[in-house]
Amino acid sequence: MAKVKICGLTEPDTVQAAIDSGADYLGFVFYPPSPRNIDPETAAKLIQDVPDHIKTVGLFVDPDDETLESVLNRVKINMVQLHGNETPQRVSEIKTRFSVPIIKAIRIGSQEDLATAEAYKEIIDAIMFDAKVTDSPLPGGTGQSFDWGLLKNYEPAMTWFLAGGLTSENVTRALSIINPNVVDVSSGVENAPGQKDADKIRKFIEAVQST
């Protein structure tokens, strides 16, 4: 059964809803242009009571070292998710300097985009596939999905995440086509950008668990 990551959490009640419903990963966005952006102090308070068996993930977009230090020195982050245009060299630098497991997001719209993942496979700890969009200023959390068939029979030698437009209504279909280790949802459990809904979180996790 696929595990679940709820990304873009900003409020205590929805963090608790994710925990109570059985989420495996909780994501916190440190990217100011995002409606889900959160400051390190608030994130630290939200994370302080998260059980140890749930991994906390900090999402960054092309971060400089100062940004990473400001968060990682104050917040209990288990994994860093890089969701920008970070090169393999930059990813390697971050992993070496901060000694933290890395999830690298790859935005795909074609088989050619999938091939770009190969350059990262010796560096990262997990890979995430998200929709490649051209009409949004944000690199993720757009609510748009992609052709899941591109990942059919995909079996990397590492944990892999599926993101992009997932909801409680379509995640079962996605899991009938492909077999990711983790499904990642953000906008699919919101009432509006950045406004998570506890009931939608529960329904999403129930849909995954029933698959």
N, C-alpha and C positions, 0 to 999 in steps of 0.2 A: 504493500500500500504506500502511495506517495505521502511524503510529509508535507506540512503546510507552513508557509511563511506569510505572515501578515505584515505588510510594509506601509510605512508612512504614518505610524502611530504618533499621536500628540497629546492624548488625554488619558487620565488614570482609569476612567470607566471602560474605555475600549481596550486598553492594555489588559485590564483584568478579564474582560470578556474573552480576549484571545487566549489568555492563560487557562481560564476555566473551560473553554471549549476544546482545548487540546492542541493549540498551535505548537509547532516545534521550533520556529524561528520568529523573532520579533524584529522588524526593521524600523530604523529611525533615520530620517533624512536630514543631512547637514549640507544643504544646498539652497542658499537664500532665494533664488528665483522660484523655487517650488512652493506651492500652497501648503505643502506638508513639512516645510522646513521647521526645525526645532533648534533651540539654543542648547549648548552643552549642560547648563545648569538644570534646565527643565528635564532634559533627557536623563541626567544622573538620578534625579528624584523618581522618574518613572521606572527606571531600571533597577533601583536599589533592592526591591523586593521580588524581582523575577527569580523563580526557582532555577537552580543550577542546571537542571536537565534541558532547559530551554535556551537556545543560543540567541544572543543579541547581535544584531548586524547594524553597522553604521554605513549608510549610503553616502558616497561622495562622487562629485563630478569633476574630473580633472583637478584634484586638490593639490595645493602646494604643501610643502612640509609644515609650514606654520599652521595651516588649517588643520592638518592631521594631528599635530601636537596639541593644539588647543582642545581638541575633542578627546583624543585617546589618553591624555594625562588626567582627564577629569571624569570620564564616563567609562563604565565597565562594558566595553565592547569586546565580543568574542571573535567577530569576523568583520573585515572591511569589504564592502561591495563597491567596486569601481565601475561607475555607470557612464563614463564619458568616453573620450577618445584617447585614453591612456595607451601609449605604445608598450610593447613587451618590455623594452628597456626601463621605462618609467615604472611599470608594475613591479619589475624586479627590484628597482631601487627602493620602492615603498616597502616591499616585503622584507628586504634586508635591513633597512633602517629601523622599522617598527616591530619586526618579529611578530607579525600578526597574519593569520590565515586570510587569503584573498579570494573573493568571488569576483570574477570579471564578467561583466555583462557585454554580450555581443548582440547588436541589433541586426536582425536578418529579414530579408525580403526575397532572397533568391538563394540558390545552391552556392553561388559564388561567395555570398556573405558568410555562409556556413564554413567555408574553407578558411576564412580568416582566423577562426578559432585555433587552428593548428599552431600558429605562432606563439600561443600562450600556454600550450598544454604542459610544458616542462616547468612552468613558473608558478602557476596558480594552484589553488586547492579545490576550487569548484568553478563551474562555468554556468552562466545564466543566458538564456536566449530570450530576447524581447523583440517586440515589433519594431521594424524600421519605418519611421514616419518622417515626412518632409514638411508637414504643415503645422508643426508644433515647436515652440521654443524650448520645450522640455525634452530631455532624452528618454524619459520613461514616465509611467503613470498616466499615459494618455488615454487609456481605455480602448486602444486599438489592438487587434490581434493580427496574426499572420497565418500563413498556410502551414498548419501543424504537420502536414504530410512531408514537409522538407526534413523533418526530424525522425521520420519513420525508420525503424531499425537502427537508430543512432545509439551507440553504446560506447561512450567514452570511458577511459580508465580513471574516472573521477566522478564525484558527485555533480549532477547537473540539475539546474533549475529551469522550469518553464514559467515565463511571465508574458504579459501582454494581453489585456482585454479579457482576462478570466473572470467569471462570475459563478454563482451557485447554479445558474441555469446551463452553462456550457462546459463547465469543468469536467463533468462526467463524459461528455463526448470527446473532449481532448484526451482524456485518459484511456479512452477506447481505441485511440489511434496511435498514441505514443506512450512511452513509459519513463517519464522523468522521475528522478529521485525526490524532487521537491516541486510543488506548485506555489507560485508567488502571486499574491493578489494585493492590489492597492485601491484603485478607483472602483473596482468591482464590489467593494464592501463599503461604499460611501454614499451619502445622500447628496453631497456636493463636494467639489474638489477640496480635499483636506479635512472633510467632516466624516469621520468613520461612524458606522452604525453598528452597535453591538449585536443586534438581531441578524444583520446581514453577515457579520463575522461568524456567528454560530451556524447559520444556514450553509455558508460556504464550507466550513470545516466538516459539517455533517455530510454534505454532498461528496466530499473527497473520501471520507471514512466509509461511506456506503458503497463506494465503487469497488 
